[in-house]
């Protein structure tokens, strides 16, 4: 395992630091199906700058469908044209995220939150994990994000209100 050449500050991570972090994450996530190396978890906690996390973090995603129309077309039959879909995403109280290889990672102090770059809480199949540390700072467990979706459809309209609640499920323990 290669140690970083410099201790990252809150303002920067060198490209070498990012490579070391991505390699450690690959080992933690993919080497063993049931355990991860505590040395890699400690390395990550030392390298990723800790940021102040607000006590409340909320993310939202709103989707709306434009008007649609249907009818008959000569020689074709039934035709339906859907309106454009509009998506708005945002968040409140989100901590800074560091991009390291194929991962986005943030240090909340008691845990490191890890997401694949093309995924987040709102993805159809979210790919997130959380590396949790105990009161002494020792790595304890790795959990994965398991969404729970609720949807309320308003009758006779095209309006649906959805709510995604996230829970972290056990995945791996420290070796």
N, C-alpha and C positions, 0 to 999 in steps of 0.2 A: 504494500500500500504506500503510495506516495503522499508525503505531507505537503501542504501548500507552501509556496515560497514566502508568502506574506499573509499576515492576519488581516482579513477583510474588515474594512470600516463600514460604517452605515452608508457611505456614499458609493462604494465600488466593490466589485469582485473582478479580479483579473480573468482573462480568458483561460489561463492555466487553472485557476481556482475553480472555474465553472466546469472544466473537464474532469477534475478530481471529484467534484460533487456529483456530476452525472454518473461517473464510474461507480462511486459508492452507492448511489441510488439503484443502479442496475443490479449490483450484488445483493442489496437488501431486498429488492422486489423479486428478483428472478433466480437467485442461486439455489435456495432451499425452499420447498413448499411450506414448511412449518416453522422455521426459525430464521433469524437474521443475526449477523455478527455485531456484537456490541461495539467493537472498535469502529466499524463504519458509522454506526449511529452517533457515537461520541464525536467522530470527525465532522459529521454534518452539523451537529449542534455548535461546535467551535467555529466552523467556517461561515455559516449563514448568519449575517448580522441580525441581532434581535431587534424587533421593532415594537413600539408601543401599540398594543391592540386595544381598540375601544371595547367597552363592556357589551356593546350591542352591534352585531353585524347583520345587515339585511341585504338580500339580493332580490331583484325582481326581474321578471320577463313578462311582457304583455304582447299578445298576438291579436291581430284583427284581420278578418277576411273581408275584402271588398265585395261589392254587389255581384251577384251571378245571374245569368239568364239561361233559359232553356227554350227549346223549340224544335221545329221540324225543318230539316234541310232536304231539298230535292235531291234524290238519288243517294242520300246518305242515311236518312232516318232521324232518330232522336239525337239532338245535339245539346250539350250543356257546356257553357263557358263560365269558369269561376273567375271571380275578381282577384286582384293582386293581394298577396298576403303581406301584412306589415308587422314587423317585429321590433320591439323596443326593449332594451336590456339596460340595467343599471344596478347600482348598489350604494349602500351607505355604510360607512365605518369599516371599509375593507383595508387590510394591512398591505404594505408594499410587497410585491411578489418579485422573486429573482428567477430569471430564465437561465436554466443550466441544462444544456442538451435538449432532450425531449420533455423536460419537466419544468413546471412552475412551482416554486417552493417559497414558503414564508415561515418565519420563526416567531411563534407566539409566546415563547418562553417555556411553557410546560409541554408544548408539542410543536412539531414541524408539520405543516400541511403541504401535501404534495399532490399536484394534478398533472396529467399529461397535457401537453401544450394545446392540442385540439379539443380538449374536454374541459368541462366545468360542471357546476351543480345542475345546470339547466340542460345539459346534453341528454339526448335520448337514452344513452347508456353511459352515465358518468364514470370516469376513471380517476378516482381520487383516493388517497390514502392519508393516514395521519400516524406519525411516529410519536408515541407518547413516552414521556419521561417521568420518573417518580420524584418524590420530594428531595431525594439526595442527588438528583441529576442523572441517575443511572437509567439507561433505556429499558423500558419494560415490555412494550407491545406495539404491534403494527395493526391498525384497523383499516377497513375499507369503507367507502361511502356507499350506503344503501338508501336510495330515495324511496319515499312514500308519497305517492301522488293522490291528490283529491281533486275532483272536478265537479263543478256545479253548472249544469246547462239550464238556461232560462228557456222555458217552453215557448214555442212559436216564434223564436228569434234565432239568429245565428250567433248568439252570445254565449260564451262559455267562460267561466271563471275557474282558474286552476290554482292550486296551492301545492308546492312541493316542500315536504318536510324531509329533512335529512337525518339519518341516524348513522352512527359509526358502528360497524359490526366487527367482532374479533377476527383476525386473520393469522398473524404470526406472533411468536414470543421471542424474546431475546435468548440467544444461545448461551 
